[in-house]
Amino acid sequence: MTTPEIDPLAIRRVLDGRWSAVRDEVRAQLGQQRLLPDPDLTTEQHRDRVAHGMRLIAESGRPRTGFDAARGGRGDVGAVVTGFQMLGYGDLSLLVKAGVQWGLFGGAVQALGTERHHARHLERIITGELPGCFAMTETGHGSDVQHLRTTATYDPDTREFVVHTPDAAARKDYIGNAARDGRVAVVFAQLVTRGESHGVHALLVPIRDASGAALPGVTISDCGRKAGLNGVDNGRLVFDSVRVPRENLLDRYGDVAEDGTYSSPIDNPTRRFFTMLGTLVRGRISVAGGAGAATQKALAIAVRYGDLRRQFTDPTSGEEVVLLDYLVHQRKLLPALATTYAMQFAQEDLVGRMHALQAPGGERDEAGQRELETRAAGIKAIATWHATATIQTCREACGGAGYLAENQLPQLKADTDVFTTFEGDNTVLLQLVAKTLLSDHAHRVGRLDPLRKAGFAAGLAADTVAERTGLRTLLSRGDLRERAHQRRLFRAREEHLLAGAARRMRRALAPGADRFAVFNGAQDHLLQAARAHVDRVVLDASAEAVERVEDPAVRELLDRLCSLHALSRLEAERAWYVEHGYLTAARTKVLVAAVNALCAEVRPHARALVDGFGIPEPWLAAPMLGVDAEAQRRGDARADDLAAVG
């Protein structure tokens, strides 16, 4: 059965999802602005251009959306994250700087502060009148936030905190907005009062005066030219016994009285720390969304080019063949396109879960928050790695033209590269996912009665026997294009890896065991288990989104695309499936053939699928897309001398 030609607008209505009105507003407000990076700009010129973009965003009123109604906002956190993701179609420097100002800086004041902070600062943060920084990362501590070395020591005589950088490793590093524009920083530091440390807390620390000069005791330096994102003024901050009023402590989860007495609504220090960080999960979700938008843009450019560029002659017709008609080219782009759709559906599901928990009147559910943080960590890691790999593939698929800065792909590649390590290093994030999965696994097993525990142990033994005898090959007899069977295979890998990781980690509980050695020796296994879990979550979200599509033709196309995503992931892991008896070598050949067949079926709709992203046309400006087929044969290279392709 052949899917009829599909209107990209019908696809876009599905992809735009719950916050489609927000997406349309951003397209209308900013879509005609040429908010693109220019590689010929100096760093300062690029920063000026991004600052102009920040003013446009502030004037649009969009930042207000995510703040409390008491501050004139709508409390629609899902809408603000969706709007943020849309900026990923333009200049990613603008996306990051906006994320720092309204997501990290403003979000920290709202989530960690109380009414006095909200009343005094939020309106000026929303309008951009008070530009700020989020000063967490230190030169010596990035991922290990719990052991930051900056201190905030309370002085009861003056009712002030003394913020201090004790050594070079404690310098705040890579801080967005610090080098040029930031006036105030949310500084994360070890809070000390009455000689006792109470762990990491956040304080508001002014860093510049009204003229832009660094305040006494504050040393500010510029990180300098980076591989990408040079419209963001990343800088370094050092504090030499800088004093701030007691009221500058963001005190929702920990307060210090005038006499130095510490109090918190959460007694357990570890739980308090992770609760504070959990309120900032929006930033991690936003990074995943921004990476997804950049990936979509790269694919839109590469697919359009592959549908236009001709190379080598078909001996039957005598005509040169467009690149996207070659299977090898389809193999480069179409599975990546399928996974990008799957990631978009997973992102939409993630934003919906966040909105349910964080919107005014939302469910304050600790278990739900924990699950949200785990999903956000995993999806951020996979989405940003996928962006890095896909944008590189798109560059290669466009040959020399893709290497020209004017065609945007090199800038996309440079700007998204850091996404894999900011808002959490991806490897560390997957370790976090694995740790949570193991904890949940142990909790489930611990709740079993003795008889059921014995059955569980017998099941593990039987599982091992099944692997050795090849009984798992029963799974390989299913229809690979059947969604239920795909999901069974994904879940089998996830459960197998998790159970094996749990067995290995139990060795750390033995008397005299070297716990670090056990953990360190199992890290590769833990990362595989976490990846398998995220793969299953993404497939489930994609499958469920497809099932909700009402238009039969769109649903059929997206169903094929979902299968292409699923089977390409199975193909990538086929060695594991064969090694563990879930697939035979013969069935992996069927799997490869099925991926090829799906590429052929999706190929006629490739242009509609990338147009379905709804990226404003001015943000897709690439001269190579203005070269028509006849000009290609003549060897012309510059698009501005040629007629544009419709």
Secondary structure as UniProt FT lines:
FT   HELIX           8..16
FT   HELIX           17..19
FT   HELIX           20..30
FT   TURN            31..32
FT   TURN            39..40
FT   HELIX           43..60
FT   HELIX           62..66
FT   HELIX           69..71
FT   HELIX           77..86
FT   HELIX           87..89
FT   HELIX           92..98
FT   HELIX           99..105
FT   HELIX           106..112
FT   HELIX           115..117
FT   HELIX           118..122
FT   HELIX           123..127
FT   STRAND          132..135
FT   HELIX           145..147
FT   STRAND          151..155
FT   TURN            156..159
FT   STRAND          160..164
FT   HELIX           168..170
FT   STRAND          172..175
FT   TURN            176..181
FT   STRAND          184..193
FT   TURN            194..195
FT   STRAND          196..206
FT   TURN            210..211
FT   TURN            216..217
FT   STRAND          218..222
FT   TURN            230..231
FT   STRAND          235..239
FT   STRAND          242..245
FT   HELIX           246..248
FT   STRAND          255..256
FT   TURN            258..259
FT   STRAND          262..263
FT   HELIX           269..278
FT   TURN            279..280
FT   HELIX           281..306
FT   TURN            307..308
FT   STRAND          310..313
FT   TURN            315..317
FT   STRAND          320..322
FT   HELIX           323..325
FT   HELIX           327..358
FT   TURN            360..361
FT   HELIX           366..397
FT   TURN            398..400
FT   HELIX           401..403
FT   HELIX           405..407
FT   HELIX           409..416
FT   HELIX           417..420
FT   TURN            421..423
FT   HELIX           426..446
FT   HELIX           450..469
FT   HELIX           471..477
FT   TURN            480..481
FT   HELIX           483..505
FT   HELIX           506..509
FT   TURN            511..512
FT   HELIX           515..521
FT   HELIX           523..547
FT   HELIX           552..572
FT   HELIX           574..579
FT   TURN            580..581
FT   HELIX           585..602
FT   HELIX           603..605
FT   HELIX           606..611
FT   TURN            612..613
FT   HELIX           617..620
FT   HELIX           623..626
FT   HELIX           629..634
FT   HELIX           639..641
//
